[in-house]
Amino acid sequence: MFGLHPVAFWIAAGIAATLAVTPLIFLVLDKAGKLSPTLRADLWTRYKSWLVLAPLMVIPLLAGRLPAIIGVAILSGLCYREFARATGFFRHHLVSGVVALGGILLTFAIADHWYAFFVALAPLTASGIVIFALFADQPKGYIQRVALGLLAFMLFGDCLGHFSYFANDRLGPPIQLAILLCVELNDVFAYCTGKMFGRRKLAPQTSPNKTLGGALGALVLTTALFATLAHFIFRGTVLDQPLHLVTLGALLSLTGQWGDLVISSIKRDIGIKDMAATIPGHGGLLDRFDSLIFVGPALFHYIGYFLGVGLDQPARVFTGH
């Protein structure tokens, strides 16, 4: 287990402090008459959900390399399950099994810190999906089966796998916690600035409540926040320069918003509001963590190009001996 990085500690402490003071904020707003009965009930429902979600998110990332990898793998599997049920992909048992197997092998490759195998699994699993989709001998619907399988593996296997792979780096805990914090606040910033400055709809057919003002507000605020955290995480490295820090923050904000829009588009396409009803007040896990999907690969490859990820840690942990 890596020693606890100061940024990881302060992020965890900040989350705990926020959860502690939130009820007081609700009470003050309620006394001031700012909360309608419906809004009050919704806020308390969401708060109670976060009391469960926050520890489930933070503790595995602080507990060490393997708990972090396993935690993300469980999240990936549950998100895939929601996607497969919502789209009907679970009915294609063989192809769905290939996607699941690809995800399991990805988790093993990450846990083994076997980057070559991790990279190879994307084309290998994609090939398996395309080939095994033939076995049903049903040309009608073949493209749909393949497309859903490839999309599912890319989103919940490969993309979330890149976020998981940060656990193999000595800076993994602070990087992952900073990403999670900023991804969640990115949504909050977009909502708040959208309410204040939003006039023009961003994508009215895809997500009617999102505004261009909210998207730009989130871009500015999230970039500033993540750049500040990244300065302390990457202090003394080549990434601790204004251009890199701002680029990292902008990448997180933009890819986070794109992830949200992608899942919103899928939901609109199949005619549902939420992917599931797993979390009271939030919908499904995928509704809550959709913004994380594209952030992992974007930041992983940016950081990897300039600094590397896990290069100073033992590789092939299980298979190299």
RODO-2510 file (C-alpha; in nm, 4 decimals, decimal comma):
residues 321
     n   res          X          Y          Z
     1     m     0,0000     0,0000     0,0000
     2     f     0,1305     0,3434    -0,0912
     3     g     0,1769     0,5943     0,1895
     4     l    -0,1194     0,8298     0,2187
     5     h    -0,0508     1,1341     0,0059
     6     p    -0,1404     1,4706     0,1687
     7     v    -0,3772     1,5589    -0,1176
     8     a    -0,5601     1,2270    -0,0753
     9     f    -0,5937     1,2953     0,2984
    10     w    -0,7267     1,6483     0,2503
    11     i    -0,9743     1,5435    -0,0169
    12     a    -1,1091     1,2661     0,2061
    13     a    -1,1233     1,5048     0,5020
    14     g    -1,2985     1,7671     0,2902
    15     i    -1,5619     1,5196     0,1771
    16     a    -1,6222     1,4112     0,5370
    17     a    -1,6486     1,7730     0,6528
    18     t    -1,8926     1,8552     0,3728
    19     l    -2,1162     1,5646     0,4672
    20     a    -2,1035     1,6777     0,8294
    21     v    -2,2086     2,0389     0,7665
    22     t    -2,4624     1,9738     0,4899
    23     p    -2,7539     1,9053     0,7302
    24     l    -2,6868     2,2405     0,8977
    25     i    -2,7039     2,4137     0,5587
    26     f    -3,0334     2,2405     0,4854
    27     l    -3,1738     2,3514     0,8213
    28     v    -3,0673     2,7136     0,7665
    29     l    -3,2220     2,7191     0,4183
    30     d    -3,5385     2,5603     0,5538
    31     k    -3,5696     2,8165     0,8342
    32     a    -3,5191     3,0937     0,5800
    33     g    -3,8066     2,9566     0,3725
    34     k    -3,5879     2,8750     0,0732
    35     l    -3,6937     2,5112     0,0483
    36     s    -4,0303     2,3871    -0,0721
    37     p    -4,1531     2,0597     0,0782
    38     t    -4,0729     1,8772    -0,2468
    39     l    -3,7219     2,0232    -0,2721
    40     r    -3,6574     1,9560     0,0968
    41     a    -3,7528     1,5902     0,0602
    42     d    -3,5424     1,5547    -0,2557
    43     l    -3,2351     1,7115    -0,0931
    44     w    -3,2569     1,4872     0,2125
    45     t    -3,3012     1,1790    -0,0055
    46     r    -2,9932     1,2694    -0,2083
    47     y    -2,7967     1,3468     0,1080
    48     k    -2,8786     1,0098     0,2632
    49     s    -2,7642     0,8421    -0,0578
    50     w    -2,4336     1,0298    -0,0445
    51     l    -2,3813     0,9126     0,3133
    52     v    -2,3587     0,5630     0,1648
    53     l    -2,1954     0,6471    -0,1684
    54     a    -1,9111     0,8634    -0,0383
    55     p    -1,7531     0,5980     0,1880
    56     l    -1,7980     0,3348    -0,0833
    57     m    -1,6121     0,5627    -0,3253
    58     v    -1,3380     0,6931    -0,0980
    59     i    -1,2428     0,4019     0,1277
    60     p    -1,1326     0,1581    -0,1483
    61     l    -0,9161     0,4288    -0,3079
    62     l    -0,7466     0,4942     0,0259
    63     a    -0,7141     0,1277     0,1229
    64     g    -0,4465     0,0366    -0,1303
    65     r    -0,3809    -0,0745    -0,4865
    66     l    -0,5880    -0,3926    -0,4997
    67     p    -0,8923    -0,2573    -0,3101
    68     a    -0,8981     0,0384    -0,5485
    69     i    -0,8810    -0,1866    -0,8550
    70     i    -1,1472    -0,4224    -0,7194
    71     g    -1,3702    -0,1288    -0,6236
    72     v    -1,3587     0,0190    -0,9737
    73     a    -1,4149    -0,3289    -1,1232
    74     i    -1,7316    -0,3691    -0,9152
    75     l    -1,8511    -0,0249    -1,0236
    76     s    -1,7784    -0,1127    -1,3872
    77     g    -1,9669    -0,4412    -1,3608
    78     l    -2,2708    -0,2811    -1,2003
    79     c    -2,2794    -0,0022    -1,4586
    80     y    -2,2549    -0,2616    -1,7355
    81     r    -2,5403    -0,4573    -1,5775
    82     e    -2,7611    -0,1468    -1,5784
    83     f    -2,6706    -0,0739    -1,9408
    84     a    -2,7350    -0,4320    -2,0518
    85     r    -3,0759    -0,4414    -1,8830
    86     a    -3,1830    -0,0977    -2,0067
    87     t    -3,0864    -0,1672    -2,3684
    88     g    -3,1941    -0,5319    -2,3721
    89     f    -2,8388    -0,6423    -2,4518
    90     f    -2,8502    -0,8992    -2,1687
    91     r    -3,0723    -1,1148    -2,3907
    92     h    -2,7731    -1,1852    -2,6149
    93     h    -2,6136    -1,4190    -2,3639
    94     l    -2,3074    -1,5249    -2,5629
    95     v    -2,1993    -1,1791    -2,6747
    96     s    -2,2797    -1,0369    -2,3320
    97     g    -2,0590    -1,3076    -2,1848
    98     v    -1,7704    -1,2022    -2,4100
    99     v    -1,8043    -0,8441    -2,2823
   100     a    -1,8069    -0,9676    -1,9224
   101     l    -1,5048    -1,1909    -1,9814
   102     g    -1,3188    -0,9002    -2,1407
   103     g    -1,3915    -0,6918    -1,8309
   104     i    -1,2679    -0,9657    -1,5986
   105     l    -0,9460    -1,0060    -1,7973
   106     l    -0,8962    -0,6289    -1,7969
   107     t    -0,9244    -0,6273    -1,4193
   108     f    -0,6651    -0,9045    -1,3992
   109     a    -0,4301    -0,7159    -1,6336
   110     i    -0,4643    -0,4014    -1,4212
   111     a    -0,4115    -0,5902    -1,0957
   112     d    -0,1081    -0,7611    -1,2473
   113     h     0,0223    -0,4241    -1,3711
   114     w     0,0613    -0,5904    -1,7108
   115     y     0,0151    -0,2946    -1,9413
   116     a     0,0841    -0,4814    -2,2663
   117     f    -0,1968    -0,7286    -2,1904
   118     f    -0,4242    -0,4412    -2,0859
   119     v    -0,3705    -0,2706    -2,4228
   120     a    -0,4069    -0,5965    -2,6197
   121     l    -0,7433    -0,6779    -2,4612
   122     a    -0,9260    -0,3956    -2,6409
   123     p    -0,8794    -0,5320    -2,9967
   124     l    -0,8958    -0,8937    -2,8779
   125     t    -1,2269    -0,8453    -2,6987
   126     a    -1,3645    -0,6409    -2,9872
   127     s    -1,2727    -0,9245    -3,2227
   128     g    -1,4381    -1,1747    -2,9904
   129     i    -1,7599    -0,9701    -2,9839
   130     v    -1,7711    -0,9491    -3,3638
   131     i    -1,7004    -1,3209    -3,4075
   132     f    -1,9201    -1,4653    -3,1317
   133     a    -2,2130    -1,2504    -3,2456
   134     l    -2,2152    -1,4759    -3,5541
   135     f    -2,2906    -1,7871    -3,3523
   136     a    -2,6596    -1,7051    -3,3172
   137     d    -2,6839    -1,7462    -3,6961
   138     q    -2,9274    -1,4557    -3,7061
   139     p    -2,8152    -1,1931    -3,9585
   140     k    -3,1143    -0,9816    -3,8616
   141     g    -2,9960    -0,7768    -3,5652
   142     y    -2,6277    -0,8686    -3,6072
   143     i    -2,5129    -0,5065    -3,6334
   144     q    -2,7132    -0,4129    -3,3249
   145     r    -2,5676    -0,7003    -3,1193
   146     v    -2,2141    -0,6126    -3,2229
   147     a    -2,2612    -0,2381    -3,1770
   148     l    -2,4075    -0,2746    -2,8271
   149     g    -2,1324    -0,5165    -2,7286
   150     l    -1,8532    -0,2932    -2,8563
   151     l    -2,0073     0,0144    -2,6942
   152     a    -2,0533    -0,1642    -2,3617
   153     f    -1,6963    -0,2941    -2,3526
   154     m    -1,5501     0,0399    -2,4549
   155     l    -1,7447     0,2375    -2,1936
   156     f    -1,7461     0,0055    -1,8938
   157     g    -1,4392    -0,2057    -1,9632
   158     d    -1,1736    -0,0088    -2,1429
   159     c    -1,2611     0,3479    -2,0414
   160     l    -1,3262     0,2811    -1,6724
   161     g    -1,0288     0,0446    -1,6815
   162     h    -0,8014     0,3405    -1,7555
   163     f    -0,9293     0,5136    -1,4428
   164     s    -0,8615     0,1935    -1,2487
   165     y    -0,5069     0,1649    -1,3856
   166     f    -0,4030     0,4793    -1,1975
   167     a    -0,3996     0,2589    -0,8856
   168     n    -0,0691     0,1143    -1,0072
   169     d     0,1005     0,4523    -0,9728
   170     r     0,2461     0,5798    -0,6470
   171     l     0,0281     0,8895    -0,6975
   172     g    -0,2772     0,6760    -0,7680
   173     p    -0,4857     0,7604    -0,4571
   174     p    -0,4616     1,1398    -0,4892
   175     i    -0,5119     1,1263    -0,8678
   176     q    -0,8200     0,9044    -0,8427
   177     l    -0,9713     1,0952    -0,5511
   178     a    -0,9081     1,4304    -0,7226
   179     i    -1,0732     1,2976    -1,0389
   180     l    -1,3773     1,1681    -0,8496
   181     l    -1,4167     1,4896    -0,6519
   182     c    -1,3827     1,7160    -0,9544
   183     v    -1,6068     1,5011    -1,1742
   184     e    -1,8867     1,5211    -0,9179
   185     l    -1,8350     1,8940    -0,8597
   186     n    -1,8250     1,9469    -1,2364
   187     d    -2,1929     1,8507    -1,2413
   188     v    -2,2667     2,0781    -0,9455
   189     f    -2,0834     2,3717    -1,1052
   190     a    -2,2718     2,3197    -1,4328
   191     y    -2,6046     2,3161    -1,2473
   192     c    -2,5331     2,6254    -1,0367
   193     t    -2,3818     2,8404    -1,3112
   194     g    -2,6528     2,7239    -1,5486
   195     k    -2,9168     2,8515    -1,3065
   196     m    -2,7372     3,1869    -1,2799
   197     f    -2,6156     3,2470    -1,6342
   198     g    -2,7731     2,9805    -1,8526
   199     r    -2,9850     3,1132    -2,1349
   200     r    -2,9034     2,9068    -2,4398
   201     k    -2,9654     2,5333    -2,4287
   202     l    -2,6568     2,3198    -2,4840
   203     a    -2,8249     2,0138    -2,6360
   204     p    -3,2024     2,0507    -2,5905
   205     q    -3,2943     1,7205    -2,7537
   206     t    -3,0356     1,5240    -2,5570
   207     s    -3,0402     1,6919    -2,2171
   208     p    -3,3018     1,9701    -2,1965
   209     n    -3,1811     2,1107    -1,8632
   210     k    -2,8195     2,1693    -1,9658
   211     t    -2,7195     2,5151    -2,0828
   212     l    -2,4187     2,6590    -2,2609
   213     g    -2,3646     2,8939    -1,9674
   214     g    -2,3602     2,5999    -1,7284
   215     a    -2,1133     2,4096    -1,9437
   216     l    -1,8773     2,7073    -1,9675
   217     g    -1,9129     2,7831    -1,5969
   218     a    -1,8262     2,4246    -1,5108
   219     l    -1,5308     2,4366    -1,7503
   220     v    -1,3864     2,7432    -1,5774
   221     l    -1,4488     2,6334    -1,2169
   222     t    -1,3565     2,2669    -1,2573
   223     t    -1,0413     2,3533    -1,4508
   224     a    -0,9328     2,5877    -1,1730
   225     l    -1,0062     2,3331    -0,9005
   226     f    -0,8369     2,0366    -1,0675
   227     a    -0,5389     2,2476    -1,1757
   228     t    -0,4915     2,3509    -0,8118
   229     l    -0,5114     1,9925    -0,6851
   230     a    -0,2853     1,8700    -0,9668
   231     h    -0,0237     2,1281    -0,8709
   232     f     0,0097     1,9663    -0,5290
   233     i    -0,0114     1,6122    -0,6681
   234     f     0,2505     1,6587    -0,9418
   235     r     0,4695     1,9097    -0,7604
   236     g     0,8301     1,8934    -0,8844
   237     t     0,7405     1,7055    -1,2048
   238     v     0,7117     1,8176    -1,5654
   239     l     0,3325     1,8385    -1,5249
   240     d     0,3619     2,1067    -1,2565
   241     q     0,3469     2,3858    -1,5130
   242     p     0,0509     2,6194    -1,5791
   243     l    -0,0133     2,4931    -1,9331
   244     h    -0,0221     2,1275    -1,8260
   245     l    -0,2286     2,1959    -1,5151
   246     v    -0,4907     2,3964    -1,7041
   247     t    -0,5000     2,1373    -1,9834
   248     l    -0,5580     1,8568    -1,7327
   249     g    -0,8407     2,0496    -1,5680
   250     a    -1,0035     2,1368    -1,9003
   251     l    -0,9783     1,7775    -2,0189
   252     l    -1,1497     1,6574    -1,7028
   253     s    -1,4334     1,9088    -1,7283
   254     l    -1,4974     1,8560    -2,1000
   255     t    -1,4761     1,4773    -2,1000
   256     g    -1,6890     1,4652    -1,7845
   257     q    -1,9635     1,6660    -1,9543
   258     w    -1,9373     1,4537    -2,2688
   259     g    -1,9791     1,1368    -2,0645
   260     d    -2,2970     1,2746    -1,9144
   261     l    -2,4304     1,3706    -2,2583
   262     v    -2,3467     1,0304    -2,4082
   263     i    -2,5465     0,8424    -2,1452
   264     s    -2,8273     1,0994    -2,1716
   265     s    -2,8379     1,0380    -2,5458
   266     i    -2,8595     0,6623    -2,4907
   267     k    -3,1452     0,7106    -2,2436
   268     r    -3,3338     0,9401    -2,4810
   269     d    -3,2834     0,6905    -2,7627
   270     i    -3,4417     0,4040    -2,5693
   271     g    -3,7025     0,6249    -2,4017
   272     i    -3,6112     0,6072    -2,0320
   273     k    -3,5376     0,8729    -1,7687
   274     d    -3,2884     0,6760    -1,5558
   275     m    -3,0771     0,3695    -1,6222
   276     a    -3,2006     0,2108    -1,2993
   277     a    -3,3403     0,2945    -0,9554
   278     t    -3,0398     0,1765    -0,7558
   279     i    -2,9705     0,5024    -0,5708
   280     p    -3,2613     0,6977    -0,4176
   281     g    -3,2683     1,0475    -0,5643
   282     h    -3,0030     0,9719    -0,8258
   283     g    -3,1361     0,6884    -1,0427
   284     g    -2,8831     0,4194    -1,1225
   285     l    -2,5108     0,3984    -1,0623
   286     l    -2,4573     0,4771    -1,4291
   287     d    -2,6669     0,7926    -1,3928
   288     r    -2,4374     0,9017    -1,1106
   289     f    -2,1006     0,8005    -1,2564
   290     d    -2,1531     0,8583    -1,6290
   291     s    -1,9305     1,1668    -1,6131
   292     l    -1,6363     0,9496    -1,5092
   293     i    -1,6304     0,7318    -1,8212
   294     f    -1,4162     0,9384    -2,0600
   295     v    -1,2123     1,1205    -1,7952
   296     g    -1,0024     0,8111    -1,7191
   297     p    -0,8531     0,7534    -2,0662
   298     a    -0,8132     1,1261    -2,1372
   299     l    -0,6096     1,1970    -1,8240
   300     f    -0,4352     0,8585    -1,8243
   301     h    -0,2834     0,9105    -2,1672
   302     y    -0,2013     1,2769    -2,1083
   303     i    -0,0244     1,1991    -1,7827
   304     g     0,1267     0,8858    -1,9342
   305     y     0,2735     1,0739    -2,2291
   306     f     0,4504     1,3366    -2,0207
   307     l     0,5171     1,1521    -1,6954
   308     g     0,4221     0,7869    -1,7272
   309     v     0,1818     0,5897    -1,5101
   310     g     0,3164     0,3319    -1,2674
   311     l     0,6614     0,3203    -1,4299
   312     d     0,8402     0,3165    -1,0941
   313     q     0,6267     0,0335    -0,9529
   314     p     0,6749    -0,3442    -0,9943
   315     a     0,5147    -0,4789    -1,3134
   316     r     0,3750    -0,8289    -1,3796
   317     v     0,2971    -0,8664    -1,0096
   318     f     0,1425    -1,2126    -1,0494
   319     t     0,2682    -1,3409    -1,3835
   320     g     0,6248    -1,2168    -1,3700
   321     h     0,7473    -1,4584    -1,1040
***
